């Protein structure tokens, strides 16, 4: 398992005019970012247009990236979805592709309790041995992870970190 540290670049998903994945540009982008000195890639997050891709397209994109990276840096793929079972299935597929870790966005479009958020992440964590980053973006996902919930989740062995997109420094300090 490669540990992610240093500069982890969120990567856009290049598309052709017909909205299919542009493999050539994807490969060029991977090499450009690596040549610029990044330490890891984060694919299929909000900047990677995950919400506009089917799971099959996400897997196709991840295969291209992992193939082009050739083990030079770790790759983290977003596997967030509304339904826990969908996250589990996509996480398993990403593990087969060979990504090094996954990032799981809180379920979105509905507000759920801290207990339900904990249960969601715990079920995903128990379904895989892959390292998991919690992806916290309450402004888009409509769910805020309380510091107490993050503390409880941090006790799960393969939940290894959090990508917090709130911009709320006070909350980040509470997480720490």
C-alpha positions as CSV (number, residue, x, y, z in Angstrom):
1,X,0.0,0.0,0.0
2,X,1.3,3.4,-1.0
3,X,0.8,6.1,1.6
4,X,-0.4,9.4,0.3
5,X,1.4,12.5,1.5
6,X,2.7,15.7,0.1
7,X,1.0,17.4,-2.8
8,X,-2.1,15.4,-4.0
9,X,-3.5,16.9,-7.1
10,X,-7.2,16.7,-7.9
11,X,-7.4,15.8,-11.6
12,X,-10.1,16.8,-14.1
13,X,-11.7,14.2,-16.3
14,X,-11.0,15.2,-19.9
15,X,-13.9,14.6,-22.3
16,X,-14.4,14.6,-26.1
17,X,-17.1,16.7,-27.6
18,X,-19.5,13.7,-27.5
19,X,-18.9,13.4,-23.7
20,X,-16.8,10.2,-23.9
21,X,-13.6,10.1,-21.9
22,X,-10.6,11.5,-23.8
23,X,-7.9,8.8,-23.1
24,X,-5.1,10.7,-25.0
25,X,-5.6,13.9,-23.0
26,X,-6.0,11.9,-19.8
27,X,-2.6,10.2,-20.3
28,X,-1.0,13.5,-21.2
29,X,-2.5,15.1,-18.1
30,X,-1.2,12.3,-15.8
31,X,2.3,12.7,-17.1
32,X,2.2,16.5,-16.9
33,X,1.1,16.4,-13.3
34,X,3.8,13.8,-12.4
35,X,6.5,15.8,-14.2
36,X,5.5,18.9,-12.3
37,X,6.3,17.0,-9.1
38,X,3.0,16.0,-7.5
39,X,3.1,13.2,-4.9
40,X,-0.3,11.6,-5.7
41,X,-3.5,11.9,-7.8
42,X,-7.0,12.3,-6.6
43,X,-9.4,11.3,-9.4
44,X,-13.2,11.2,-9.7
45,X,-13.9,13.9,-7.1
46,X,-16.1,16.9,-7.7
47,X,-13.4,18.5,-9.9
48,X,-13.2,15.2,-11.8
49,X,-16.9,15.4,-12.7
50,X,-17.8,12.2,-10.9
51,X,-21.5,13.1,-10.9
52,X,-21.7,13.1,-14.7
53,X,-20.2,9.6,-15.1
54,X,-21.7,6.2,-14.9
55,X,-19.9,3.7,-12.7
56,X,-18.6,1.9,-15.8
57,X,-17.1,5.2,-17.1
58,X,-15.5,5.8,-13.7
59,X,-13.9,2.4,-13.8
60,X,-12.7,3.0,-17.4
61,X,-11.2,6.4,-16.4
62,X,-9.5,4.8,-13.3
63,X,-8.0,2.1,-15.5
64,X,-6.5,4.6,-17.9
65,X,-5.0,6.7,-15.0
66,X,-3.6,3.6,-13.1
67,X,-2.2,2.3,-16.4
68,X,-0.5,5.6,-17.2
69,X,0.8,6.2,-13.6
70,X,2.6,2.9,-13.7
71,X,3.0,2.9,-9.9
72,X,5.0,6.1,-9.9
73,X,2.7,7.8,-7.4
74,X,-0.4,6.7,-5.5
75,X,-3.9,7.2,-7.0
76,X,-6.9,7.9,-4.9
77,X,-10.3,7.5,-6.6
78,X,-13.6,8.9,-5.5
79,X,-16.3,6.3,-4.9
80,X,-19.0,8.4,-3.2
81,X,-22.6,7.8,-3.9
82,X,-26.0,8.3,-2.3
83,X,-26.5,4.6,-1.4
84,X,-24.0,2.8,0.8
85,X,-24.2,-0.4,-1.4
86,X,-23.3,1.6,-4.5
87,X,-20.2,3.0,-2.7
88,X,-19.2,-0.5,-1.7
89,X,-19.6,-1.9,-5.2
90,X,-17.7,0.9,-6.8
91,X,-15.0,0.7,-4.1
92,X,-14.6,-3.1,-4.9
93,X,-14.3,-2.3,-8.6
94,X,-11.7,0.4,-8.0
95,X,-9.7,-2.1,-5.9
96,X,-9.7,-4.5,-8.8
97,X,-8.5,-1.6,-11.1
98,X,-5.5,-1.1,-8.7
99,X,-6.1,2.3,-7.2
100,X,-4.2,2.8,-3.9
101,X,-7.0,4.3,-1.9
102,X,-10.6,5.6,-2.2
103,X,-12.2,8.8,-1.1
104,X,-15.8,8.5,0.0
105,X,-18.0,11.6,-0.1
106,X,-20.8,11.8,2.5
107,X,-24.1,10.7,1.0
108,X,-25.7,13.7,-0.7
109,X,-29.1,15.2,-1.6
110,X,-30.6,14.3,1.7
111,X,-29.8,15.2,5.3
112,X,-29.0,12.2,7.5
113,X,-28.0,11.9,11.1
114,X,-24.5,11.5,12.6
115,X,-25.4,8.0,13.6
116,X,-26.4,7.2,10.0
117,X,-23.3,8.9,8.6
118,X,-21.2,6.7,11.0
119,X,-23.1,3.6,10.0
120,X,-22.5,4.4,6.3
121,X,-18.7,4.8,6.6
122,X,-18.4,1.8,8.9
123,X,-20.2,-0.4,6.5
124,X,-18.0,0.8,3.6
125,X,-14.8,0.4,5.7
126,X,-15.8,-3.2,6.7
127,X,-16.4,-4.1,3.0
128,X,-12.8,-3.4,1.9
129,X,-9.2,-3.4,3.1
130,X,-8.4,-0.4,1.0
131,X,-7.4,2.9,2.8
132,X,-10.4,5.3,2.9
133,X,-10.4,9.1,3.0
134,X,-13.6,10.7,4.2
135,X,-14.6,13.4,1.8
136,X,-16.3,16.1,3.7
137,X,-18.1,18.7,1.6
138,X,-21.3,19.8,3.4
139,X,-21.9,22.7,1.1
140,X,-22.5,20.3,-1.8
141,X,-23.4,17.1,0.0
142,X,-25.8,18.6,2.6
143,X,-24.3,16.6,5.4
144,X,-21.9,18.0,8.0
145,X,-19.7,15.5,9.8
146,X,-19.4,16.5,13.5
147,X,-16.0,16.3,15.1
148,X,-17.3,13.5,17.4
149,X,-18.3,11.4,14.4
150,X,-15.0,11.9,12.7
151,X,-13.2,10.9,16.0
152,X,-15.3,7.7,16.1
153,X,-14.6,7.0,12.4
154,X,-10.9,7.5,12.9
155,X,-10.9,4.4,15.1
156,X,-11.8,2.2,12.1
157,X,-8.5,0.7,10.9
158,X,-8.7,1.6,7.2
159,X,-10.2,5.1,7.5
160,X,-6.9,6.9,7.2
161,X,-7.8,10.6,6.7
162,X,-10.2,13.2,5.7
163,X,-10.4,15.6,2.8
164,X,-12.3,18.6,4.3
165,X,-13.6,21.1,1.8
166,X,-15.4,23.4,4.2
167,X,-12.8,26.0,4.5
168,X,-13.7,26.2,8.1
169,X,-10.4,26.3,10.0
170,X,-12.1,26.0,13.4
171,X,-13.7,22.8,12.4
172,X,-10.5,21.4,11.1
173,X,-8.9,22.2,14.4
174,X,-11.7,20.3,16.1
175,X,-11.0,17.3,13.9
176,X,-7.4,17.4,14.8
